[in-house]
Each structure stands twice: as structure tokens, then as C-alpha cells.
Amino acid sequence: MVDRNSTTEELASYLYELRSKTSMNRREFAEYFGIPLRTVEEWEAGRRRIQDYLLRLIEYKLRMENLI
């Protein structure tokens, strides 16, 4: 689980884990959520920090859509 105290690396790792569970590549994942591909790449690489609430929303949507 992620929270406000999670490091950028932990958030990046969790995002990668979620995406991997969907079997989507980065482009498909970005298009599914309407997020620019470059943003997803930067988040996963740890060069930009994804907000913890946004990561929780992504996880929630994936669970509700039965993708994970």
C-alpha cells in the first residue's frame, strides 16, 4: 500500500506492479487512463513523483474494472 510517506521509488515500483498485473504496455496503460505516455514513463522511471491519491485512484479503477 502507498501513502504520503512513500518514496518516489516506492510509488514508481507500485505503479509498475499495477501496470504489469494488467498485462498492458505503457502506451496501452496511458491511453486507457487518458494520461500522456511520457508522464507514465517518467513516473515509472522515478523522474517524476505520482501523487499517492492518484495512484490509489488508478488502483481503484483497475479493481472495479476487474483488470487486477
C-alpha positions in Angstrom: 0.0 0.0 0.0 1.1 3.5 -0.7 0.7 6.7 1.4 2.0 10.2 1.7 5.2 8.9 3.3 6.1 6.6 0.4 9.2 7.5 -1.5 9.2 8.3 -5.2 10.9 4.9 -5.9 8.2 3.0 -3.9 5.4 4.8 -5.8 7.2 4.1 -9.2 7.6 0.5 -8.3 3.9 0.2 -7.2 2.7 1.8 -10.4 4.9 -0.6 -12.5 3.5 -3.5 -10.4 -0.1 -2.4 -11.1 0.5 -2.0 -14.8 2.2 -5.4 -15.0 -0.8 -7.1 -13.5 -3.0 -5.7 -16.3 -0.6 -7.1 -19.0 -0.8 -3.6 -20.7 2.3 -2.0 -22.1 2.9 1.6 -21.2 1.2 3.0 -24.2 -2.0 1.0 -23.6 -2.0 1.9 -20.0 -1.5 5.6 -20.7 -4.3 5.5 -23.3 -6.7 3.6 -21.0 -6.4 6.3 -18.4 -6.0 9.3 -20.7 -2.6 10.1 -19.3 0.3 11.2 -21.6 2.7 8.4 -22.4 5.6 10.5 -21.4 4.1 11.1 -17.9 3.7 7.3 -17.3 7.3 6.8 -18.4 8.5 9.5 -16.1 6.5 8.1 -13.2 7.8 4.6 -13.7 11.4 5.7 -14.0 11.1 7.7 -10.8 11.9 11.0 -12.5 8.5 12.4 -11.6 6.5 11.7 -8.5 3.0 10.4 -9.0 0.7 11.7 -6.3 -0.3 9.0 -3.8 -4.0 9.8 -4.2 -3.8 9.4 -8.0 -2.1 6.1 -7.6 -4.9 4.9 -5.3 -7.5 6.1 -7.9 -5.7 4.2 -10.6 -5.7 1.1 -8.5 -9.4 1.5 -7.6 -10.4 1.8 -11.2 -8.4 -1.2 -12.2 -10.0 -3.3 -9.4 -13.5 -2.1 -10.3 -12.9 -3.0 -13.9 -11.6 -6.4 -12.8 -8.3 -5.8 -14.6 -6.3 -6.7 -11.5 
